Amino acid sequence: MAQRMVEQLEAVKNMDQSRRELIANVSHDLRTPMAILHGYLETLTLKSNELDDAERDRYLTAALRNSERLSHLVAELFELAKLEAPEARPVCETFHPAELAQDIVQKFQIKADQQHVSLDLDAEKNLPFVYADIGLIARTLENLISNALSFTPAGGHIYLKMMTENDSVQIQVKDTGCGIPAADLPHIFERFYRGNRQQDSNHGGLGLAIAKRILDLHGSTIHVDSTPGNGAAFTFFLPKTQPLSRR
């Protein structure tokens, strides 16, 4: 009993430490765009008559960019909180993963083109249907591709691959970006974890944590394989089902 009490106290201590770290990270990530946004708006207010049109447009554009970043972070916080609620359950249905993947690739094609990054879908022919929450899996793919775009330089490639493996469909998002240091790999799915990857202040956040939580709800796991300088590959599996009969 004494040992059990010690273990419970240690668990509470660890949870409290995690809570403190989360609050610190959230505060940092929210405070930065808020401070920048405030600074630009204050400048526009105090020096409105001194700024020419080009300067005014530059300040407004920067303020809008940081406002969008702030909104995105807040939306992710609410999304993760909802997914971590005890009552969170995926609403599963049968769907074709390649059709969903095609829609996701098209959604990111313009952004990839703007960054001069190739984004390609490589789906096995006659890929079977899968059974999962289509909305949540779409969100997972969006987060993984968005993450890949953040770390893949111009001239790089991002591949969304799908193939059958036993009773599952393997889904992988692979990029040719900067890769992930070995020391960061165990922490890559933690909230707001930044590590030592080459990135600017716009990277980081909750995208990978949300993807992992979604797959946890599906009883699936996500694995990352990466070598610095040689990109990263995120892989997960979904159970396959027989196609529904069409009448």
N, C-alpha and C positions, 0 to 999 in steps of 0.2 A: 504493500500500500504506500509506504514511504517513497519507494522508487517511482511509483505511478504519479504521486503528487509532484515529485521533482520534475518528471517529464512534462506534466501539464503546465507547471510554472514556467518551464523553459519554452514551451510552445507559445504561451501567452506573451512571454518576453520577446520572442522572435516576431510574433504578429504585431506587437507594439512597435518594434524597430522597423518592420516593413511599412507600417502605417506612417511613421515619421518620415521615412525616406520618400514615400509616395507623395505626402503633403509637400515636402521640400521640392521634389521634382516638378509637381504640378504648379507650385508657386513660381518657380523659376521660369517654366515654359510659358505661363500665362503673363507673368510680369513683363517679360522682354517685349513682346509685341504691343502690350498696353502702354509701356513707357515710350516706345518709338512712335506709336500712334498719337499719344498725347503731345509729344514733342513737335511733330509735324503740324498738328492742328493748332497748337499754341503759336507756332511761327506764322502760320497763315493768318491767325487772328491779330497778332501784334504787329506784323509787318506787311499786312495786306497791300497797303499803298506803295510800298517800296519794291514789291516783287513784280517782275515782268511776267508776261504770259507763259513763257517757257519754264520759269522757276515755279510759278504757281501750279502748272500742270505736273511738274516733277514731284512737288510736295504732295499733291492730291493723289497721284498714282502710288506713291510710297505709303501714304496713309491708308488707301484702299487695300493695298496688298497686305498690310499688317492687320487690318480689320478682318480680311478674309481668313488669314492665318489664325487669328484669335477665335473666330467663329468655328473654324474647323477643329481646333483643339477642344473647345467646349462640347461640340457635337460628339467627338470621339469619347470624351469622358462620360457623357450620358449614355452612349451606346454600350461602352464596356460595363458600366454600372448595371444596365438592363440585362446584359448577357450573364452577369455574375449573380443576379438575383436567384434565390432558391427555386422560384417558380419558372425559371427560364427553360423552355423545352423547344427543340426544333420541330417544325411542322413538315414532316417528310412526305415526299411524293416521288413517283417514278418520272424521270426525265432523261433526255439524251445529253450527256456532258459536252459533246463536241458542239452541239447547237448553242449551248450556253456560252462556251468558250469563244465561239465565233462572234457573238454579240459583245462580249467583254473586249476582245481584241479590237473590234471596230470602234468601240468607245474610246480606246486609248490611242488609236492610230494617228490622229491629228497631233496629239502631244508628242508622240514618238517621232513623227516626221519633223516637228519643230525642233526637237533636240538632236535630229540627224541620227536616230537610233532605229535599227531594224527590229520590228516586232512581228513574229511569225507564229502561226499555229501549226503544230505537227501532231495530228490526231491519227491514231491507227485506223485503218479501214475496217468497217463493220464493227466499230466500237459498241459494246453493249450499253444498255440503259443502266442508270444507277438509281439508288433509293436514298434521298437526302432532302434537306430543306433547300430548295433551289435559290431562294433569296439570300440565305446565309452563305451558301457556297459561292454565289456570285460576289458577295461582299469579300469573301476570303480571296478570291482570284483578283479582285480589284486592288486589295491591299498589297498582295504579293507583287503584282505588276507595277503598282505605284512605287513600291519600295525598290524594285529593280531599276525603274527609270531614274530614281534619285541617285543611284550609285553607278550608272552606266554612262560613260562619256560618249561624246559624238563619235560616230563611226563604229559603235559597239552593237551588240545583238542581244535580243531577249527572245527566248523561245518558251512557248507554252506547249508542253508535250503531254500526250495522253496515250496510254496503252493498257491492254489487259494483262493482269497478273493474277493467276489462280482465280479466286472468287471475287476479285476486286478490280477496280480501275485505278491505275497509278496516274496521278496528276503531278506534273512538275513544272515549276517556273524557274528557268535557268537564265543567267545573264553572264556577260563577259566584262563585268565591271571590276571595281577595285578589290573585291573579295573581303573576307572577314578574318581578322587576326584570331589565332587559336584561342587566345585568352578571352575573347569576347563571345565565342560560340556558345558556352553554357548559359549566357545571360541574354542572348539576342531577342528572346521573347518576353523579357521583363518590361514592365511599363516604363516608358521614357528612357530606356537604357541607350546610352550613346556610345560608350567605349572609345576606341581609338581610330575608328574608321574616318577616312578623309571626308569631311562633310562640312557644309555651312550651317548656319543657325536654323535653316528651314527644315533640316532633316531631323529624324528622331520622332518621338510621339508614341501613339498607341496602336498603329496599324498592325504590327506583327503580334502584339498581345491580343488584339481583337481576333485575328486570324486563328491563333492558337486556341483561344477560348471557344470559338465556333466549332473547331474540330474536336475539342474536348467534349462538347455537348453531343457530338455525333459518335462518340466512342472511338474516334480516330486520333492519330498522332501526326505531328508534322516534324520532319527531319531536315536539317540544313547541312549541306556539305560544301565546304569552301576552303580555298587556299588563297592567301593574299596575292593580289595581282592577277588571279585567274578566275575571277567571278565567283558566283554563289549559285547553288541549286537548292530550292525548297521543294520537298516532296511529301505528298500525303496520299492516302488511299480512301476510296469510297466503295461500299459494297455494290456489286452489280446485281441487276435483276433481269428477268426476261422481259422483252418488250411487250407492252400491252397490246392485246388484239384490237385491231381497228375494224369497225363495222360500218 
